[in-house]
Amino acid sequence: MKRRKNRKIVEIMVFILVIIVGAPFGVWFVQPSKTLDVVIIDKTVPDTTYREHKGLMWILNNLKVNNGELNKPFKYEEDYYGFFPLNNEQYTIKEIPDNLGKPDLIYLTDTYGVYKEDFYNKSDQGNRSGIIYGGTQEKEVTSIKNALDHNVIIGEFNILASPTESQARADLENIFGIKWNNWMGRYFSDLSKENLEIPAWMKENYAMQYGIKWDFTGAGIVLVGADDTIIVLRNNVELGKDLNSINFSENVKNEFPIRNNTNYYYWFEIASADKDTEVLANYKLDVTEAGQKILDEYEIPTVFPAIVRKTGPYTSYYFAGDFADSKSTPSIYNMPGIPFLNRITTFDEDSNQNYFYWNVYYPLIEKIISSIN
């Protein structure tokens, strides 16, 4: 009798545990889904991490946005146009069609491309090599322009810089209402030559430009010009304590539930907004007097657009950074509390993009998706 009673208690406890664990999934499954025709373009897929579009697709799946006519969640390895790595150093390419129709959303995540050194040799050295596939072509932009009609288009770094064709760049700048000023940059938590995150070409160009070898310590931001000019801003020397932060205006903070004044630790570009383009957020480089002197020499501003919006026959958003890039995303997406838990458990740590992803990028995409009917 006692054994039967104990077994009953165990069964009740297991049942309660199943309810506790399963409830969040149940809540997610009963929430309404939204089917959108989404075109995602990613030419920078040298391996199967899919990091240039995985962060975006995870958000779409978590928001229960189903993929167009398939009416299914997005698959990282299938649902985009661009470069597809296969086994044994093989690959296939899914070209952007001439006729895209009229999708609800077009998102250009990255068109920098895939290069021989990265794909065949899997090198971490960052040596420049011949391109296999990449850049934005003029005919592709024509297809995109023809598809814009009362819908939304999002673009981000790197779709404007080399190897994108000059006319294609000009057309993209017109679509998004911006002008790239031929500079890009990235924060590095470790500037030493041993850091494999720093590309070999960056160190080589620095040595050629200044006549001395790359020999830095500590953290800092490296700016790179379209002509390969290298500028190094070191923490506590040319850079102040606030590094490079993203700042939203007061009225925009009411529209987008984002965490303001967030440090941005990855690739970004310096651009200017056209007069009819709305600047939603600016980057702010915190430089010392020594840093300001260097930037003045190259006519580089300390405040420049991070996120812009242009409205008209279509709505465009441009993110002047590698926002969708994500090294890691949760293994599951079908639970509503994941974004909230990550917002309260991630911190603005040196060179960690997770804080930015959950506190800026996720709510930004969530708000844009909610505006698409």
Secondary structure, DSSP 8 states (H G I E B T S, - for coil): -HHHHHHHHHHHHHHHHHHHHHHHHHHHHHS--EEE-EEEEE---SSTT-HHHHHHHHHHHHTTEEEGGGTB---TTTSSEEEEE-STT-EEEE---S-----SEEEEEE-S-EEHHHHHS--SS-----EEE-S--HHHHHHHHHH-SSSEEEEESSSSSTTS-HHHHHHHHHHHTEEEEEEEEEEES--STT-TTS-HHHHHHHHHHHSS-----S-EEEEEETT--EEEEEBTTTEEEEEEEEEE-HHHHHHS---SSEE--S-EEEEEE-TTSEEEEEEEEEE-HHHHHHHHHTT--SEEEEEEEEESSSEEEEESB-TT--S---S----TTHHHHHHHH----TT--HHHIIIIIHHHHHHHHHT--
